[in-house]
Amino acid sequence: MNLFKLRYIILLLPLICSTFHAIGQRKGFDNLTWFDDRKLHFGFYLGLNTMDYRLSSYKSVYDNPVVIQQMALNNPAFKPDLLKQIYQGKSSFAAEVYQIMPGFTVGGVINVRLGRDFDLRFTPGMSLGNRHFTYFNKIDPSVYQGQDSTTYLSTPSAYVDIPFGIRYKGFRHRNLRPYIYTGVALRQDLENKRISESVVHLNKSGSFAEVGLGLDSYLEYFRFTAEFRFSYGFKNLIRHDTGPENIPYYGYIFKELNSNLFTLIFYFE
């Protein structure tokens, strides 16, 4: 994750909240004093996201046991040295997410009041975004005479989001009320990944732990909320379900690949 971009997102949150707070305070009295007493209310949200990966990789494609197992299964006479012929001596490598791209998030809100300080939130929606990989392929000079090469790959995502969470609300001061959000989310990726599936196969679903910080602004006719949320993916998305004859060697560099999402969300309730 680009720390400079993350810093700008975090700085944008209080700026937007203060703008709406100033609008809400123009008449000099508290707005929507009854709002938090409702047992159930609804709303919608819009947001900006950035998608990132946490990854770990093998030092060499020969260290990936899936490659050896599948080659031996398909060819009883297989010997590990044959991999050097298949991959032309390319065995050591590194990979990273080289570019963070902005995405878009939209959805609805179902809020259930649990008490004075707690709300149960269900916020189904969709998140559209993209990730870009770069592979640094280091060629073994003892087998193949050539230069190091770099390969780029884009993995788009169109998530159906199903998040549940609890908001712990602080004390309200005039028309502002801060809160902390914790929850979990299930996400199903609808993107076909026609290009990336030819290189690396990824699971379509995953579970996430989520934490967020937000600020409610009570305006004259509705409540506006700005929230910064971080989603931490648990599931290893890599799945090696085809032989190395059908996937470029750098498709087997990954040991684990987990997803992270950073989202700046604007609620209208």
Secondary structure, DSSP 4 states (H G I P E B T S, - for coil): --HHHHHHHHHHHHHHHHHHHHHHTTTSS---TTGGG-SEEEEEEEEEEEEEEEEEE-SBGGG-HHHHHHHHHH-TT--TTHHHHHTTTEEEEEEEEEEE-EEEEEEEEEEEE-SSSEEEEE--EEEEEEEEEEEEEEE-TTT-----EEEEEEEEEEEEEEEEEEEEE---BTTEEEEEEEEEEEEEE----TTGGGT--B-SEEEEEEEEEEEEEE-SSSEEEEEEEEEEE-S--B---S-TTSS-GGGG-EEEEEEEEEEEEEEE-
